[in-house]
């Protein structure tokens, strides 16, 4: 049952995600940033008192907040999600729906809500996400991978030393110099990657960089020149690579 449609001030955005280890993507900070980046359609933060599903009514389609290219994982929040999903669909009869990028746990509860609404559907595989459980040391990691991969990594490390000296990994938070270098390197890329970082996309990335947990990691040469960069989110459970 839907008890209301909240705005970004609703405390329901603090409910835990149904799908664990889904990073920042179901949280209010990320959802508001991705909505502000592209506020197309009518925002529909459906609440039940114990659950929230962050949706958008866009013409004849009801979908999750945020373009799929910008959101890695979707997840409803709280408990009692199937009843809430069924109530949302009852309130919006005649609309088509698109619920993409749902991890297994989230997809299961959303499907229960669809079944309660009388919709018989099954999931379709959209993409396979690489997840890696890292050991405590780099040498242990090297011992766990194949001989060919281990040789290739060591060869590239030697090559880096020959060309650039000792490498350094620098991690910075916020939208300062390190983040600006990431943006600059992204724009210098050839093809679609370089064209992706428009001023509008930069503003979206900047809004993320200013939120807790987001970081820029720079691989620097011995002289301090950055030659590679990643933009990611990290907490005590894991490291989520967002862009590089």
Secondary structure, DSSP 8 states (H G I E B T S, - for coil): ---EEE-TT-GGGGS-BSSSS-TTTTSHHHHHHHHHH---SEEEEEE-SSEEEEEEEETTEEEESS-TTT-S-B--EES-HHHHHHHHHHHTTT-EEE--SB-HHHHHHHHHHHHHTT-----------------SSHHHHHHHS-HHHHHHHHHHHHHHHHHH-S-EEEEE-SSSHHHHHHHHHHHTSSHHHHHH--HHHHHHHHHHHTSTTEEEEEEE-TTS-EEEEEEEEE-SS-EEEEE-
